[in-house]
Amino acid sequence: MRLKYSFFVVFLAVMLILASDSIAKEIENLLSNPDFEVDTNGWSLGNGNIFAIDKKEKCPTGTNVAKATIDAVGANNWEPEIHSPTFALAQGKTYTYSFWAKTEPGKTKAISPSFESNAPAWAGAAGMNVTLTDQWVEYHSTAVWANENRPQVVIHFGLNFPPTHLNDLWITHAKVYEGAFVEEKIVGEKPKAVTPGEKLASSWGSIKSK
């Protein structure tokens, strides 16, 4: 009886490991340089602000961290804006983006991330409004890409939201993949993933399209 029970426990453990590996293999990150392995290559920050690797800042993900130093804003409420490296999205498919971010100690900062493509005409999806704190948190959003196939889409981060729009922020471990959000297990970190509400997401979409 004990032998059968031990065999069952071992069999179950093996199946769980195989299932976990299978899930991990299914997730293909479409985003290049997601952890700033190659400096900030492919990433950009507007309005002449500085976007650079911050070696002093540490994230639970253990990845490199980039700091956006915000000293100047634009005329629109999404300026300045961070753009990720480009990737392709196909019409009718569901995609998720996620990232880890925080702002200055003791402060908060409202930002508006989304999928965005500007050619041949503006198109977006999965827009949301989130408020960063001084703690590292993973944020994510999922949506169907209803626009035509686009070879050059970015994760857009609108940063100019008063009254906290001049706060600096840190970002790392960005991902874009097909399908619904899959929580990544970070060693020693309790889950803090934040997902958007429908009202906030559609509200940002109407602002950005004006």
HUNORBEL-V664388 format. One record per residue. N is the residue number from 1. RES is the residue in one small letter. OMEGA is omega in whole degrees, -180 to 180 (999 if undefined). Layout:
{{N RES OMEGA} {N RES OMEGA}}
//
This chain:
{{1 m -180} {2 r -180} {3 l 179} {4 k -179} {5 y 179} {6 s 179} {7 f -180} {8 f -180} {9 v 179} {10 v 180} {11 f -180} {12 l 180} {13 a 179} {14 v 180} {15 m 179} {16 l 179} {17 i 179} {18 l 179} {19 a 179} {20 s 179} {21 d -179} {22 s 179} {23 i -179} {24 a -178} {25 k -178} {26 e -177} {27 i 178} {28 e 180} {29 n -179} {30 l -174} {31 l 175} {32 s 180} {33 n -176} {34 p -178} {35 d 179} {36 f 176} {37 e 180} {38 v -178} {39 d 178} {40 t -178} {41 n 179} {42 g 179} {43 w 178} {44 s 177} {45 l -173} {46 g 175} {47 n 175} {48 g 180} {49 n -175} {50 i 176} {51 f -173} {52 a 178} {53 i 178} {54 d -177} {55 k -178} {56 k -176} {57 e -180} {58 k 178} {59 c 178} {60 p -180} {61 t -179} {62 g -177} {63 t 173} {64 n -177} {65 v 176} {66 a 179} {67 k 174} {68 a 179} {69 t -173} {70 i 178} {71 d -178} {72 a -180} {73 v 180} {74 g -177} {75 a -178} {76 n -174} {77 n 176} {78 w -178} {79 e 6} {80 p 180} {81 e 172} {82 i 173} {83 h 177} {84 s 169} {85 p -176} {86 t 177} {87 f -177} {88 a 174} {89 l -178} {90 a -177} {91 q 175} {92 g -180} {93 k -180} {94 t -179} {95 y 176} {96 t 166} {97 y 177} {98 s 180} {99 f 174} {100 w -178} {101 a 176} {102 k 176} {103 t -173} {104 e 180} {105 p 177} {106 g -178} {107 k 173} {108 t 179} {109 k 178} {110 a 177} {111 i -177} {112 s 178} {113 p 176} {114 s 164} {115 f 179} {116 e 173} {117 s -175} {118 n 179} {119 a 6} {120 p 176} {121 a -177} {122 w 176} {123 a -179} {124 g 178} {125 a 175} {126 a 178} {127 g 176} {128 m 172} {129 n 177} {130 v 179} {131 t 179} {132 l 172} {133 t 179} {134 d 177} {135 q 177} {136 w 179} {137 v 174} {138 e 179} {139 y -179} {140 h 177} {141 s -178} {142 t 178} {143 a 172} {144 v 175} {145 w -174} {146 a 179} {147 n 177} {148 e 178} {149 n 179} {150 r -179} {151 p -177} {152 q 176} {153 v 176} {154 v 162} {155 i 180} {156 h 177} {157 f 174} {158 g -170} {159 l -174} {160 n 178} {161 f -179} {162 p 0} {163 p -174} {164 t -171} {165 h 180} {166 l 177} {167 n 173} {168 d 176} {169 l 178} {170 w -177} {171 i 176} {172 t 172} {173 h 179} {174 a -180} {175 k 172} {176 v -179} {177 y 180} {178 e 178} {179 g -178} {180 a -179} {181 f 175} {182 v -178} {183 e 178} {184 e 179} {185 k 178} {186 i -176} {187 v 177} {188 g -177} {189 e 176} {190 k -179} {191 p 179} {192 k -175} {193 a -179} {194 v -180} {195 t -175} {196 p 170} {197 g -176} {198 e -176} {199 k -179} {200 l -178} {201 a -179} {202 s 178} {203 s 179} {204 w -179} {205 g -179} {206 s 179} {207 i -174} {208 k -174} {209 s -178} {210 k 999}}
//
